[in-house]
Amino acid sequence: MLTERQIDARRTGIGGSDMAAVLGIDPYKQSINVFFDKRPDLAQELGWVPDVVEGDAIDFGNYVEDPIAQLYAAKTGLKVRKSNVHHQHVECPWLLANIDRKVEGVKRGLEIKSVNWRLAHLWGEAGTDQVAEYYLPQIMHYMLVLDYPEWDAAVLIGGATDFRIYHIERDREWDDIILDGARDFWVNHVEAGIPPTIDLDHNSAHKLIRKVYHLVNDEQIELDASAIHWHEVLQQADSEAKRYKSIADNAKHHLQVLMGDAGRAFIPGISGAYQRTQRKRKGFTVEPTEFIEFRYGPKLK
């Protein structure tokens, strides 16, 4: 676990775990999340509520870091040691690195990961450099900051027997990508105090919009011309969704009637089966909560 001092130190620059979000390829968070991590003063001023990162997965990853490092050493015959140094790029002080391990005797680092089995398909075969795409910027970032030519990743998938070691070599094109992206983010956003825009095509867009625009005032505004396009897209999509839901419900009704009271039904030439199961659901009470409703009405003024 990080100490308060380590957390404060990480706010003075961009770390390896920030880089995928800064470059826009992290599937879980965006650069605006990183921005408010680095500028807690503005987070408080603008009412941004930080995400609380905790849970069994985080705890498990911390607990198994040492055993994974030991397994890597046993498999490769290499010695590794912890690196408690707060590394900093010699020319770009806002590029930071807190690495998992150093490999003794060579200029090589080791990244340690514990991965859920559901994400196994994102990782290539052991012995290659095919780490999950959103982890690659982190490793490339570390090689740039420490000026190392290579890095290994020791990955335990599913918390069991699927252990893979990857070897990644430094790529100068990645150096440029990281330097350019990090410099733009740090200078034009963090130092300037300007939050990055939300990527509306990202998986987290809905959640971020609720976090950023979490208040309702009495102001009435007129939107610009681009709103006409998105209004028409929304109305058409809603109409198509209702139409296809109606078609799907109708098809389901036909299949249910064909099954009658049967518990399971097969269709000739098609794998799988339809199944009817009697289930009971306990009653529950919904706790009071507040939320912002977003809707359109032709008679609203």
Secondary structure, DSSP 8 states (H G I E B T S, - for coil): ---HHHHHHHTTSB-HHHHHHHHT--SS--HHHHHHHH-HHHHHHHT-------SHHHHHHHHTHHHHHHHHHHHH---EEE----EE-SS-TTBEE--SEEETTTTEEEEEEEE-GGGGGGS--TTSS---GGGHHHHHHHHHHHT-SEEEEEEEETTTTEEEEEEEE--HHHHHHHHHHHHHHIIIIIITT------TTSTTHHHHHHHHS----S------THHHHHHHHHHHHHHHHHHHHHHHHHHHHHHHHHHTT-SEEEETTEEEEEE----------------------TT--
